[in-house]
Amino acid sequence: MTEENTTPAAAEAKPAAQEMPKNHKFLVGQKMGMTQIFGADGSLYGVTVVKAGPCRVAYTRTKEKDGYQAVCLGFGHKKEQRANAAEKGLAKKLAAAPLQHLKEFRVNDLAGAAQGQIAGVERFAEGEYVDLQGVSKGKGFAGGMKRHHFAGGPASRGASDRERAPGSLGSRRSLGRVLPGQRMAGHMGDVTVSVQKMKVIKIIAEDNLLLINGGIPGAAGSMVYVISTVKKVPKPPAAVTGKKAKKEAAKPAAKKPAAKK
């Protein structure tokens, strides 16, 4: 075989990206929708499915260079022709396609976080509590009854055009104006909303899914940010051991009340 006919040697496989330290408990995800699952105790839970990751560490901020410390995670990818010059430059550093969504998370200590690392759902555990932030559904221009839960006017006495009216807005003589902050009709929804202390019911690591108890803000397909909760969480009940456990076991079962005749 001549030298012209030989094929070039296969390029060496790229080394696998390192994982971001698990003490950084935050992720960028996408709300997929809601469903129901049964817990280990047989309870039925209404859960929100969040596709969280795998996220890429796009860059880090340091106090010496930037004045604060933060880790920026990227989620999803976009077409190269849709990326601007800055996004293309960042993608070149990461040797990947341009990132679709970027979010900075402030940290007290970078603790080993570095550009190019991967963050997945493994940093959270089932039964853990998290805080979530998203953008609520936009409702457009809404009246006072829908937007602020006003009671409306009486439906009798012939005032058919006043049933959903907001009522009086301001005084007549002493101020003669509407005070700032008056609740009125206007644009409703499409605002950043946070929900706290939501329990992780189940984690499906192979599909990067978090199943979180309850509803979270936003429409299906919208972006959400998941962090470890800042609220006080309940401690698991301590196991009873020793003499106290024997006493509890020796106690007779409570008798059921007799049925009424």
Summary of the structure (lengths in Angstrom):
residues: 261
radius of gyration: 28.0
end to end distance: 102.2
largest distance: 104.0
contacts: 621
relative contact order: 0.21
helix: 16%
strand: 34%
